[in-house]
Each structure stands twice: as C-alpha cells, then as structure tokens.
Amino acid sequence: MSEKRSFGGFRPKPVEKDKEYTVKIEETSRRGDGIAKIQGFVIFVKGGEVGQECKIKILQVGNRFATAERIE
C-alpha cells in the first residue's frame, strides 16, 4: 500500500534549487521577507513586497518551505 503525504513526505516539491520562477508576493513574514506560494508550497522571498510580481531564484528547499531571492 503506498502512502501519500504532504510536501514534507514522499511527494516531490513543486520547486527545485537554483531554478527560476515567476511568483506574486502574497504576504510578509515576521522577518520582513515576502511570502509567495507555488501549488500551496511556501516560498520566502528576500526583499519581496506584498502585491509584487517578480522573478525569483530558489536558494534552498526544505521539507515545509523554500527560500529564494529576487532576480529582477
């Protein structure tokens, strides 16, 4: 019997390290980073501002979230 889990489990993440994506910043984190989501997966974007649509590069992918920097 195969077991399905959320992003922290066996499913592949919707983003990959060093790849580029276009996202819309939806919220701001407590640390001031922008928060975007791809397929529900949280991405913290350094220097991102709410409402901004920007191109990002993924720096690190964890079990529950990724970190990225703006490249535009």
PyRosetta script that sets phi, psi and omega in degrees:
from pyrosetta import init, pose_from_sequence

init()
pose = pose_from_sequence("MSEKRSFGGFRPKPVEKDKEYTVKIEETSRRGDGIAKIQGFVIFVKGGEVGQECKIKILQVGNRFATAERIE")
pose.set_psi(1, 124.7)
pose.set_omega(1, -179.8)
pose.set_phi(2, -85.9)
pose.set_psi(2, 145.1)
pose.set_omega(2, -176.9)
pose.set_phi(3, -108.7)
pose.set_psi(3, 129.9)
pose.set_omega(3, 177.8)
pose.set_phi(4, -103.9)
pose.set_psi(4, 133.4)
pose.set_omega(4, 178.4)
pose.set_phi(5, -131.6)
pose.set_psi(5, 169.7)
pose.set_omega(5, 177.6)
pose.set_phi(6, -72.4)
pose.set_psi(6, -167.2)
pose.set_omega(6, -175.1)
pose.set_phi(7, -56.0)
pose.set_psi(7, -27.6)
pose.set_omega(7, -178.8)
pose.set_phi(8, -76.3)
pose.set_psi(8, -8.8)
pose.set_omega(8, -176.4)
pose.set_phi(9, -102.6)
pose.set_psi(9, -123.7)
pose.set_omega(9, -170.3)
pose.set_phi(10, -93.4)
pose.set_psi(10, -16.0)
pose.set_omega(10, -179.4)
pose.set_phi(11, -69.5)
pose.set_psi(11, 143.1)
pose.set_omega(11, 176.8)
pose.set_phi(12, -68.8)
pose.set_psi(12, 149.3)
pose.set_omega(12, 178.2)
pose.set_phi(13, -73.3)
pose.set_psi(13, 150.5)
pose.set_omega(13, -179.8)
pose.set_phi(14, -79.8)
pose.set_psi(14, -0.1)
pose.set_omega(14, 177.3)
pose.set_phi(15, -131.8)
pose.set_psi(15, 159.2)
pose.set_omega(15, 178.8)
pose.set_phi(16, -130.6)
pose.set_psi(16, 146.8)
pose.set_omega(16, 178.7)
pose.set_phi(17, -58.0)
pose.set_psi(17, 140.0)
pose.set_omega(17, 177.8)
pose.set_phi(18, 71.5)
pose.set_psi(18, 2.5)
pose.set_omega(18, 176.4)
pose.set_phi(19, -92.3)
pose.set_psi(19, 159.2)
pose.set_omega(19, -178.2)
pose.set_phi(20, -108.9)
pose.set_psi(20, 143.4)
pose.set_omega(20, -179.5)
pose.set_phi(21, -142.1)
pose.set_psi(21, 156.1)
pose.set_omega(21, 172.1)
pose.set_phi(22, -105.2)
pose.set_psi(22, 127.0)
pose.set_omega(22, -176.2)
pose.set_phi(23, -134.9)
pose.set_psi(23, 165.7)
pose.set_omega(23, 172.2)
pose.set_phi(24, -114.9)
pose.set_psi(24, 129.6)
pose.set_omega(24, 179.5)
pose.set_phi(25, -75.8)
pose.set_psi(25, 122.3)
pose.set_omega(25, -175.4)
pose.set_phi(26, -100.4)
pose.set_psi(26, -30.5)
pose.set_omega(26, -175.7)
pose.set_phi(27, -147.0)
pose.set_psi(27, 176.2)
pose.set_omega(27, 174.2)
pose.set_phi(28, -120.1)
pose.set_psi(28, 135.8)
pose.set_omega(28, 178.9)
pose.set_phi(29, -77.6)
pose.set_psi(29, 169.6)
pose.set_omega(29, 176.9)
pose.set_phi(30, -60.9)
pose.set_psi(30, -27.5)
pose.set_omega(30, 179.7)
pose.set_phi(31, -87.0)
pose.set_psi(31, -4.1)
pose.set_omega(31, 177.5)
pose.set_phi(32, 96.6)
pose.set_psi(32, 0.2)
pose.set_omega(32, 176.9)
pose.set_phi(33, -79.2)
pose.set_psi(33, 153.9)
pose.set_omega(33, 174.1)
pose.set_phi(34, -75.8)
pose.set_psi(34, 151.3)
pose.set_omega(34, 176.9)
pose.set_phi(35, -119.0)
pose.set_psi(35, 123.7)
pose.set_omega(35, 175.6)
pose.set_phi(36, -123.1)
pose.set_psi(36, 164.6)
pose.set_omega(36, 177.6)
pose.set_phi(37, -135.8)
pose.set_psi(37, 141.6)
pose.set_omega(37, 171.7)
pose.set_phi(38, -124.4)
pose.set_psi(38, 117.8)
pose.set_omega(38, -176.8)
pose.set_phi(39, 51.9)
pose.set_psi(39, 38.3)
pose.set_omega(39, 178.6)
pose.set_phi(40, 82.5)
pose.set_psi(40, -6.9)
pose.set_omega(40, -179.3)
pose.set_phi(41, -85.0)
pose.set_psi(41, 125.6)
pose.set_omega(41, -174.6)
pose.set_phi(42, -76.9)
pose.set_psi(42, 135.9)
pose.set_omega(42, 176.9)
pose.set_phi(43, -129.3)
pose.set_psi(43, 122.1)
pose.set_omega(43, 175.6)
pose.set_phi(44, -88.9)
pose.set_psi(44, 123.2)
pose.set_omega(44, -175.5)
pose.set_phi(45, -111.8)
pose.set_psi(45, 115.0)
pose.set_omega(45, 179.5)
pose.set_phi(46, -61.9)
pose.set_psi(46, 125.0)
pose.set_omega(46, 177.6)
pose.set_phi(47, 79.0)
pose.set_psi(47, 5.3)
pose.set_omega(47, 179.5)
pose.set_phi(48, -77.0)
pose.set_psi(48, 142.4)
pose.set_omega(48, -179.7)
pose.set_phi(49, -119.3)
pose.set_psi(49, 143.9)
pose.set_omega(49, -177.8)
pose.set_phi(50, -53.0)
pose.set_psi(50, 133.5)
pose.set_omega(50, 178.4)
pose.set_phi(51, 90.4)
pose.set_psi(51, -12.9)
pose.set_omega(51, -177.1)
pose.set_phi(52, -78.0)
pose.set_psi(52, 133.9)
pose.set_omega(52, 171.1)
pose.set_phi(53, -103.8)
pose.set_psi(53, 125.9)
pose.set_omega(53, -175.2)
pose.set_phi(54, -148.5)
pose.set_psi(54, 163.1)
pose.set_omega(54, 176.2)
pose.set_phi(55, -92.6)
pose.set_psi(55, 134.6)
pose.set_omega(55, -177.9)
pose.set_phi(56, -127.8)
pose.set_psi(56, 159.9)
pose.set_omega(56, 173.3)
pose.set_phi(57, -121.9)
pose.set_psi(57, 127.2)
pose.set_omega(57, -178.5)
pose.set_phi(58, -73.1)
pose.set_psi(58, 125.9)
pose.set_omega(58, -179.8)
pose.set_phi(59, -95.1)
pose.set_psi(59, -37.3)
pose.set_omega(59, -176.1)
pose.set_phi(60, -153.4)
pose.set_psi(60, 141.7)
pose.set_omega(60, 178.2)
pose.set_phi(61, -121.6)
pose.set_psi(61, 121.1)
pose.set_omega(61, 177.9)
pose.set_phi(62, -106.5)
pose.set_psi(62, -173.5)
pose.set_omega(62, 179.5)
pose.set_phi(63, -68.2)
pose.set_psi(63, -36.8)
pose.set_omega(63, -174.1)
pose.set_phi(64, -112.8)
pose.set_psi(64, -14.6)
pose.set_omega(64, -179.1)
pose.set_phi(65, -160.2)
pose.set_psi(65, 169.7)
pose.set_omega(65, 176.1)
pose.set_phi(66, -126.4)
pose.set_psi(66, 161.3)
pose.set_omega(66, 172.5)
pose.set_phi(67, -118.7)
pose.set_psi(67, 148.1)
pose.set_omega(67, -176.1)
pose.set_phi(68, -148.4)
pose.set_psi(68, 165.8)
pose.set_omega(68, 173.7)
pose.set_phi(69, -125.5)
pose.set_psi(69, 150.5)
pose.set_omega(69, 175.8)
pose.set_phi(70, -72.4)
pose.set_psi(70, 143.1)
pose.set_omega(70, 178.2)
pose.set_phi(71, -120.6)
pose.set_psi(71, 5.0)
pose.set_omega(71, 176.7)
pose.set_phi(72, -101.6)
pose.dump_pdb("model.pdb")
